[in-house]
């Protein structure tokens, strides 16, 4: 049976306008749960090679032409190919440093259907607003900590420790592989399980109050409600270790999930964090239904990589102490 195709651009405009899709003329009849809510359950694939931010050289160009899109896709896929062996390709040393060959990477191979030049749709320039001075200082301090031998696991990033990050967010953002989210749904709760990393984010829909401001969580404190046929999830109370593109612990994240076809869902998120960004910003990510099941992504804190990293740091400490003692003895 044929499936009606509707450009993602239309969906993005409708979602951003806050107009219930069910009210749009000609909107498809979509599945609903036994209790009458739009059925978001299942596995949704959010792969795309559309960049989060618009490349600066594109200026105010919101969309590629068909020819430009084909050229961009070809160039991007060639650049990301970890197996390339051309004059400007990878050396043997770079190949080993990559750790994974091309088989393991799964960015996707297409732009969004409407050929947008960025997933960021607001501001209109498709760029994330500049960081504030406080955020720049915070990022600089974290960078400095990463560049010295780790004193402990807390000195390494939460993504490296398999606590947060990669494409899981929140918010979710297309990345190198495992670009799937499984949505579970009851009348009073929604659970979001992103394939990358390991934990589900539980979103109450029963109107309960948010957690007190001094209770902070890795993935924040999420509360959801329905606006027409759109699921809206507002998340606050992040920790001071949480950061998305430079965000801080007081980020307010608003996510919108709208099923627009049987096999298509639009995911939109807005970041409001005046302590970290000079303006609010919004991105729209199209998702398609994945009929395949998700498997465990066995990333966990305390893996051998982290253990060996800390052992190496302690060995460097010991060498430095021994060198200092030797220098003191010879100097005396």
Buried (B, 14 or more C-beta within 10 A) or exposed (E): EEEEEBEBBBBBBBBBEEBBBEEBEEBBEBEEEEEEBBBBBBBBBBBBBBBBBBEEEBEEBBBBEEEBBEEBBEEBBEEBBBEEEEEEBBEEEEBEEBEEEEEEBBBBEBBBBBBBBBBBBBBEBBBBBEBBEEBEEBBEEBEEBEEEBBEEBEBBBBBBBBBBBBBBBBBBBBBBBBBBBBBBBEEEEBEBBBBBBBEEBBBBBEEEEBBEEEEBBBBBBBBBBEEBBBBBBBBBBBBEBBBBBBBBBBBBBBBBBBBBBBBBBBBBBBBBBEEBBEEBBBBBBBBBBBEEEBEEBEBEEEBEEBEEBBEEBEEEEEEEEEEEEEEEEEEE
